[in-house]
Amino acid sequence: MKCIFCAHPESRVVDSRPSDDGTIIRRRRECLNCMRRFTTYEKAEPVRLMVIKKDGARQPFDTAKIRLGIQKACEKRPVSASQIEDIADKIYLDAVAEFDDDIPASEIGRMVLENLKNVDQVAYARFSCVYHEIGDLESFVIELERLMNKHPEGKAD
């Protein structure tokens, strides 16, 4: 690591500590030339997934978009911001674990539905309507009946 004071290319690690959540390593270094100490932080670079849209367009995976879609489905529902954040983070981690470079947008929608069904039925139904592109009342009723048949007592699994 290059010294921030004298730009010497070599330093030695004096101390290393992980952050509280274990995602960042803090290192105290000492320059082998000027002997001054400085701190560096090491963090793993996130995997760069690309989302393949229905029309074939590709765009970078964006957890913020997932979070926004979940927030819209959960509007005026008893779902906390931390629950929404947890779902979005879980979807990202599951996507990275399951897909190498590219993930179809439909898979992301499926993952959102899978996670929402255990959190809030109304949010699940709202997101399902968007995901399945329900455009009229009759289709909405059919979708609700389909959802209710999966949960005969009106409760999520």
Buried (B, 14 or more C-beta within 10 A) or exposed (E): BEBEEEEBEEBEEEEEEEEEEEEEBEBBBBBEEEEBBBEBEEEEEEBEBEBBEEEEEEEEBBBEBBBEBBBEBBEEBEBEEEBBBEBBEEBBEBBBEEBEEEBEBEBBBEBBBBBBBEBBBBBBBBBBBEBBEBEEEEEBEEBBEEBEEEEEEEEBE
